Amino acid sequence: MKTMLKRLGLTLAVLTLLAAGAAPTEAASRRYTQVAGGVYHSCGLTASGAVYCWGDNGFGALGDGTTSNASSPQAVIG
């Protein structure tokens, strides 16, 4: 439930910016071909093969080399 609310908040923030005429950021305009969700984090695969993850990262689940939570997609270190 916590993750779903975070995703909803992020989606609403992006939609609000787009409705206000703001240019989307690179992360907001990135297109994913596949998305997978964990209990408190999610990851997306782009058409170019890059992987980005966001959410709870307490145990390094995002794969970005940190244990900091991320509300926006972070590139996975390969």
C-alpha positions, 0 to 999 in steps of 0.5 A: 500500500505504501509503495502504491501511494508513492507511485500515485503521488509521483504520477500525480506530480508528473501529470500536474507538471505536464498540465501546467505546461512544464517540459517533462524531465528526461526521467518523466519522459523515459519509456519502459518496455517492462516494469516489475514491482517488489513489495516496496520498490519497482524497476523498469527496463527501457527499449535500449536495455537500461534498467532504472529502479525506484522506491525503498532501498534500505538493503540495496534493492535498487542496484544503484550502489547505495541504500538511499530511498529514491522517489525517482528512477535511478540507473542500475549499476551493471 
